Amino acid sequence: MNYDVYAQKALSGILLDSQEMHAILQTPNDDILPLLHSAFQVRKHHFGRTVQIQVLMNAKSGLCPEDCGYCSQASNSDAPIDKYPLRPAEEIIDAARQAKANGAYRYCIVTSGRAPTDREVDAVADVVQQIKQDIDIDICCCLGLLNENKAQRLKEAGVDRVNHNLNTSKNHTPNIVSTHTYEDRVNTLHAIQKVGLDTCAGGIVGMGETHDDIIDMAVSLREIKVDSIPVNFLHAIDGTPLANSESLSPYDCLRALCLFRFVNPHTEIRVAGGREKNLRSLQPLALYPANSLFMEGYLTTDGLGVSDTHKMIADLGFEVKTMETENPLALVQ
Ligand code: SF4
């Protein structure tokens, strides 16, 4: 098999055909290195050896009325997690300052819930305005379903990007959640795009979906033209409906990341939640297709810390992308 064909097509802007996409997800373990090499050609062309680090802030946790089967904060979850309303502004701002000091390019403020109230949008917007005045860091918000008015309010406050994941394919969505639809999620992405905010949308692999579902999600994200794709791997949490899901192998994760890279060649691809649990000692290989990662854990699960994350990137011979390396003039001003 000549795996370079995938890179050639991706670099020419050609969408792989269905057979090729299935073949990627079925790549034999013995061929994982040539597959990664081919995905790396695409990653290197668009992003060089840079890695964007992103830090999450779980600004409001638990108590969500929705029933997303993977989520420890859902109404149908018994997982013993911390539950709290929107954290005080100073805490969110201090954590942004710390994220910047630790080399993060982007800070993502996340709140649980179906959709934010006007008051919550205002509160988050105020915090973002304060962060933007003091700290040179890109801001992403993930607040649930949004309409254009709320998205506009966030944009005016200085938010750079909004995340709202598709999570899975249109077909598989009803197996994962009953309280909102795939269309609700797509409509939120359109509202975000309409006001001129960057869009971040990805999904979770390992929720009992088929290869067709993974391919459908990758292609849908290409069609929606999102700017960033977080690829999560299910971290099955006790007390959630998906607690007993079959686990992924590290190779499954690498094959999925390669697929997302070939289908979305110039989009930021982030190896996201469940990285440590599912990729285990093969985590570094994920940065051949992906060019971005989370540091210091996720919403309710832990992850690789600051020093180990930087060490992994340095050991690979990759470099952390910062506002300063992207815009050298910022260093001399
Ligand atoms: S993923 Fe979001 S909307 Fe779904 S249950 Fe969790 S907090 Fe609620």
Boltz pocket constraint, residues with backbone or C-beta under 6 A from the ligand:
constraints:
  - pocket:
      binder: B
      contacts: [[A, 64], [A, 65], [A, 66], [A, 67], [A, 68], [A, 71], [A, 72], [A, 73], [A, 74], [A, 75], [A, 111], [A, 112], [A, 113], [A, 114], [A, 144]]
      max_distance: 6.0
